[in-house]
Amino acid sequence: MIIVPVKEGENIDRALKKFKRKFEKTGVIRELRSRQAFIKPSVRRREEIKKAVYVQGMQQEEE
């Protein structure tokens, strides 16, 4: 459960922003979206390798 302490006289918009930030960090929405469709482990692994190759190429390009 997410608890956002609201100080006396604090703007409700600021408290809502804090709540949204905490909620985003939990990763609930990301997990729900990933569970909408099943991705085979082999495909998931292939995508991870592809991403790792891309990131490594970007790092080498900087040097």
N, C-alpha and C positions, 0 to 999 in steps of 0.2 A: 504494500500500500504506500502510495506517495503522500508525504506530508509536507506542506509548504507553510512555514510559519509566517504569518502576516503581522507586521509591526503596527503599532498604533499610528494612524494617519497615513499609512502607506497606500499608494495608488493601487487599485484593483488590477489595472492593466499590467503593472510591474509584477504582481503576484501571479497573474496568469502566465506571464512570460517565463517566470521561474518554474512554474508547473510544467509548461510545455518543454522546457529545456531538460528537466529531470525525466519526463516521460520519454523524450527522444533518446536519452542515454540508456534507458532500460532495454530498448531494442524490440519492443513488443510489435510495433507496426512492421518493422523489417522482417521479423519472424513470421507474422501473419501472411505477408506477401509471398515469402519464400515457400510457405506451405500450401499456397493455392494450387500449385502444380508440382508434381513429383519430378525431380531431376535425378536421373540415374547417377550413381556414384562415379562411373567412368566419365560421364560428361562433366560432372562437377570438378573432377580431378583435372580433366583436360583444360577447363576454363581457368583453374588456378595456375596451372603451368603456363598457359598463354599470358596471363596477367603478370606472372613473375618474370617471364622473358621480356615483356614490355617494360616493366619497371627497371629491370637490370639494364636494358638498352638505354633508357632515359638517364640513368645514373652514369653510365659510361660516356654518354654524349656530353654531360656536364663537365667531365674531367678532360 
